[in-house]
Amino acid sequence: MPSTDSKTPQKPLRGTKVGTVTSDKRNKTRTVVVSYQSKHPKYGKFVHRRSTYQVHDPDNTSKSGDRVEIAVSRPVSKTKNWRLLRVIEAAPIAESYRAEA
């Protein structure tokens, strides 16, 4: 009889991406840039590309510079079709701020 262990890897959600928060100036909205490489159709060289997404962050948990995981969701507004799943890695704190604290 197969057992359901908690150690079995979970299947990733459909439509998830990992990117970097570039703007946290708006309330409950973050701008996330996802970088990737794609092969040029004619020359075959790999070129760096990036896509920008407007992400819904209801608790304002992410800050600028954080690496986050985002997922497709129902439309929240005219431009927001993505939601924040989790903060993977927090942005490093600048040295000047550490000295003052």
N, C-alpha and C positions, 0 to 999 in steps of 0.2 A: 504494500500500500504506500503510495508516495506521500511524503510528508512535506508540509510547507514550512521550510526553515526561513528564518529572517536573514540568513546569510546568502540566499540566492539573489543574484543581481537583478535589480528592477529594470524594466524596459523604459528607456527615456521617452518623455512625452513627445508627441508629434509636433513638429514646428518649433523646437527650442533652438535658441542661438545664444552664444556667449559673446559679450561685447564690453566696451568701456563707456562709462557715463562721461559725457562731455559737457553737459549743462544740467544744473540743478536749480536754476533760478525761478522756475515756476512751481506753484503749489501742486503736489500730487502728480507731477509730470516730469519725466526725465528724458533727455535726448541721449540715445545710446548709439554708438558707432560700432558696427561689426565689420572687421577686416577679413578678407579672404583672398586667395589666389585663384585665378582662372587662366586657362590656356588660351592664348590668342588663336582665333580661328584660322588665320592664314599662315602666320609665321611659327606657331607652336611654342613660342616663348611664354613663360608664366608671368603674368602681370598682376600687380597688387591692385585690388579693388576694395571699395568699402561702401556700405549701405548705412543710411541713417534711419533710425526708428524712433517714434515718439512712444514712450512707455508709461503706462499707468502705475504709479507707486503710491498707493493710498495712505501709507503710514510715513512717507518721506524718510525711509530708512537708508536709501543710498545717497552718496555724496559724489561730487565731481572727482573723477579719477578711479572710482571703484570698478572692479571687474564683476559683472552681473550676468545672470542667466535670465533670459526672457522667453516668453511663450506667446503663441497666437491666442487671441481671445475674441470675444464678440466686440463690435465697435463701441468704444466708450465715448468718443466724440468724433468730430469730423476727421481728425488725423490720427487718433490713438486707436490702434487695433492690437496692441501688444500689452502684456502685463508683466510685472516683475515677479520672478519666482523666488530668487534668493541672491544675496550678495556673496560671491565666491571669495573675493579677496578685497579687503579694504585698501584704500589709497594710502600710501605712506605719508606720514606727518612730516611737515617741513621742520628743519632743525631750529629755525628761529622761534617757532611756536613751542617746541619742547623746552627751550631755555627759559621762556617766560613762565611756563606752568610749574 
